[in-house]
Amino acid sequence: MKGEVIVVGGGLAGLSAALRLGDSGYRPIVLESRRRLGGRASSFDDAISGRAFDNCQHVLMGCCTNLLDFYTRIGVEDAIEWHDTIAWCRPDGGRDIMRAKCLPAPFHLATSFGRMKLLDGPGKRAVRRAMWRTLRIGRRGRHRYAGRCFRSLLDQWRQPEDAVRLFWEPIIVSACNTPLDQVAAVHGLQVFQDGFLAGRWHATMGVPRVPLRELYEPALAAITDAGGEVRLGWRASGIGSERRRVVGVETGRGFVRGDTVIAALPWAQLDGLIDPSLRKLDSRLTHLSELGHSPILGVHLLLDRPVMETPHLVMPGRETHWFFNKGTGDDGTQHIHAVVSAADAWMDRSGDAIEAAVLADLAHACPGVRDAEVLLVRPVKERQATFLASAEAEKVRPRVAPSPIGTGGGDLEGLYLAGDWCDTGWPATMEGAVRSGYLAAEAIAGVPLVVNDAPAGLLVRLLGAGSKGR
Ligand SMILES: Cc1cc2nc3c(=O)[nH]c(=O)nc-3n(C[C@H](O)[C@H](O)[C@H](O)COP(=O)(O)OP(=O)(O)OC[C@H]3O[C@@H](n4cnc5c(N)ncnc54)[C@H](O)[C@@H]3O)c2cc1C
């Protein structure tokens, strides 16, 4: 055994770090304040319906290589249902289907995009031009746009207002949970380069077929099988240090001694438990509070009959961004989940106002809802759902590993960070969280653990857009 590592936080970042450390011969000890794992990707028992509801629908894409690796390692890869079709509900209520056809990437979605009635001819031509530029910029080239917001790039590329509102906005806001005029250009470019243009598989959408808690609970057995330990109900209250070195973690149940600690907490919780003296010793901890938050609203709806046929619907131009069809029960009731990203405007709305707005959008997409009885409306407001993926945040997202102490300063030795808000290059996603966990484990173990990006298609690489990335 190579040594113990204390991992504070049993969300995806902490779990993935612990698992990889266990596999690499270390003994991870996970301290999680709650009685369950999974952090922000979790489920709860709804008292009225008696069902397990997720805090919100969680979606992934084929390009999430580290998350998929994690699923394979904990044995839940078959719990993901894959969709190669994205169904859009147009403002006129009609449907558009986006699906990869036989053309090679980056043109695999071109045929179905050409058939979509969402945009007029000039709108589609403008989007195609912007896609071409996005492709030519390449994975490495997108970093030239650091400091800019994606909206300014779309303006520079003369995207018509309808194309912005009906096409770019629904995709980017839901992928990055940040308004279009704030989201960093690097993230906007990444969503299209790595998600939509790089290959057919990259653009395939994955949706868990089981409640999130069933997806992530198997991590506990996987970590213990790898020689680690998971302590539920252990809340960290401080990080202990002596002479610029970590010596352990303070908890309500006593001090847990150890010289290597991964703080895999949300940034605000970490900020709350570090001592001001510690902040001075570690430059990564100085700007945490500049990261900001962006809320998400999820609304569970139970209807007495099926009204929605497709597995999901994107709702361009509407207040509700997505509807997910969660299935029809043996009793004929249908469970639909509505999602609103970057949902600041919804946070102070009453339950009645949320219900009225979401049902109006559902009726627009699925008129059958007008004849249905709505049995349950259960809104879940996540005010601190993710960090705000703005251009400013990109400047202050910290590295996971401490820089060595030397004449130029250095960070707290033995303190590693993990979480979707760390500098992974990804917006706040499950993939970003797992990447940060793998990066932290990699920095400790000193061996490569992060899974490379899925290689882009040959033509994409020939066009210069698939330059290697991690
Ligand atoms: C509503 C919503 C919808 C989302 N939708 C998607 C989506 O569709 N696709 C996607 O990829 N991502 C989505 N995300 C983002 C995704 O859930 C997160 O990026 C990811 O789960 C973050 O994992 P994490 O480990 O970094 O942090 P967390 O999940 O927050 O884990 C941190 C853990 O630390 C624990 N903790 C906190 N304080 C302490 C303490 N003092 N001591 C010990 N433990 C502590 C917490 O209980 C928690 O378990 C969504 C998030 C939300 C909230």
The ligand as a Tripos MOL2 file, in Angstrom:
@<TRIPOS>MOLECULE
LIG
   53    58     1     0     0
SMALL
NO_CHARGES

@<TRIPOS>ATOM
      1 C1        -29.9080   20.5750  -11.1300 C.3       1 LIG1
      2 C2        -28.6350   20.0980  -11.7700 C.ar      1 LIG1
      3 C3        -28.6480   19.5930  -13.0670 C.ar      1 LIG1
      4 C4        -27.4570   19.1720  -13.6580 C.ar      1 LIG1
      5 N1        -27.4970   18.6240  -14.9290 N.ar      1 LIG1
      6 C5        -26.3470   18.1010  -15.4420 C.ar      1 LIG1
      7 C6        -26.3750   17.4210  -16.6970 C.ar      1 LIG1
      8 O1        -27.4150   17.2740  -17.3390 O.2       1 LIG1
      9 N2        -25.2070   16.9260  -17.1710 N.ar      1 LIG1
     10 C7        -24.0270   17.0480  -16.4870 C.ar      1 LIG1
     11 O2        -23.0010   16.5520  -16.9590 O.2       1 LIG1
     12 N3        -23.9850   17.7030  -15.2940 N.ar      1 LIG1
     13 C8        -25.1020   18.2210  -14.7660 C.ar      1 LIG1
     14 N4        -25.0650   18.8640  -13.5600 N.ar      1 LIG1
     15 C9        -23.7560   19.1030  -12.9320 C.3       1 LIG1
     16 C10       -23.2560   17.8960  -12.1580 C.3       1 LIG1
     17 O3        -24.2380   17.4070  -11.2840 O.3       1 LIG1
     18 C11       -22.0420   18.3600  -11.3370 C.3       1 LIG1
     19 O4        -21.1060   18.9570  -12.2110 O.3       1 LIG1
     20 C12       -21.3410   17.2190  -10.6290 C.3       1 LIG1
     21 O5        -22.2430   16.3360  -10.0280 O.3       1 LIG1
     22 C13       -20.4090   17.8520   -9.5840 C.3       1 LIG1
     23 O6        -19.7200   16.8520   -8.8730 O.3       1 LIG1
     24 P1        -18.6660   17.2830   -7.7610 P.3       1 LIG1
     25 O7        -18.1470   16.0340   -7.1810 O.co2     1 LIG1
     26 O8        -17.7030   18.2460   -8.3650 O.co2     1 LIG1
     27 O9        -19.4680   18.1130   -6.6700 O.3       1 LIG1
     28 P2        -20.6760   17.6480   -5.7190 P.3       1 LIG1
     29 O10       -21.5720   16.7320   -6.4610 O.co2     1 LIG1
     30 O11       -21.2820   18.8850   -5.1790 O.co2     1 LIG1
     31 O12       -19.9780   16.8210   -4.5500 O.3       1 LIG1
     32 C14       -19.4480   17.4170   -3.4180 C.3       1 LIG1
     33 C15       -19.7570   16.5190   -2.2250 C.3       1 LIG1
     34 O13       -19.1630   17.0890   -1.0620 O.3       1 LIG1
     35 C16       -20.0370   16.9100    0.0230 C.3       1 LIG1
     36 N5        -19.7010   17.9000    1.0570 N.ar      1 LIG1
     37 C17       -19.9790   19.2340    1.0680 C.ar      1 LIG1
     38 N6        -19.4690   19.8070    2.1680 N.ar      1 LIG1
     39 C18       -18.8440   18.8330    2.8570 C.ar      1 LIG1
     40 C19       -18.1060   18.8100    4.0780 C.ar      1 LIG1
     41 N7        -17.9110   19.9220    4.7860 N.pl3     1 LIG1
     42 N8        -17.5820   17.6300    4.4960 N.ar      1 LIG1
     43 C20       -17.7550   16.4820    3.7720 C.ar      1 LIG1
     44 N9        -18.4530   16.4530    2.6190 N.ar      1 LIG1
     45 C21       -18.9850   17.6060    2.1570 C.ar      1 LIG1
     46 C22       -21.4080   17.1000   -0.5860 C.3       1 LIG1
     47 O14       -22.4040   16.5200    0.2270 O.3       1 LIG1
     48 C23       -21.2350   16.3960   -1.9260 C.3       1 LIG1
     49 O15       -21.5820   15.0350   -1.8490 O.3       1 LIG1
     50 C24       -26.2430   19.2890  -12.9560 C.ar      1 LIG1
     51 C25       -26.2310   19.7880  -11.6520 C.ar      1 LIG1
     52 C26       -27.4060   20.1780  -11.0590 C.ar      1 LIG1
     53 C27       -27.3720   20.6850   -9.6430 C.3       1 LIG1
@<TRIPOS>BOND
     1     1     2 1
     2     2     3 ar
     3     2    52 ar
     4     3     4 ar
     5     4     5 ar
     6     4    50 ar
     7     5     6 ar
     8     6     7 ar
     9     6    13 1
    10     7     8 2
    11     7     9 ar
    12     9    10 ar
    13    10    11 2
    14    10    12 ar
    15    12    13 ar
    16    13    14 ar
    17    14    15 1
    18    14    50 ar
    19    15    16 1
    20    16    17 1
    21    16    18 1
    22    18    19 1
    23    18    20 1
    24    20    21 1
    25    20    22 1
    26    22    23 1
    27    23    24 1
    28    24    25 2
    29    24    26 1
    30    24    27 1
    31    27    28 1
    32    28    29 2
    33    28    30 1
    34    28    31 1
    35    31    32 1
    36    32    33 1
    37    33    34 1
    38    33    48 1
    39    34    35 1
    40    35    36 1
    41    35    46 1
    42    36    37 ar
    43    36    45 ar
    44    37    38 ar
    45    38    39 ar
    46    39    40 ar
    47    39    45 ar
    48    40    41 1
    49    40    42 ar
    50    42    43 ar
    51    43    44 ar
    52    44    45 ar
    53    46    47 1
    54    46    48 1
    55    48    49 1
    56    50    51 ar
    57    51    52 ar
    58    52    53 1
@<TRIPOS>SUBSTRUCTURE
     1 LIG1         1 GROUP 0 **** ****
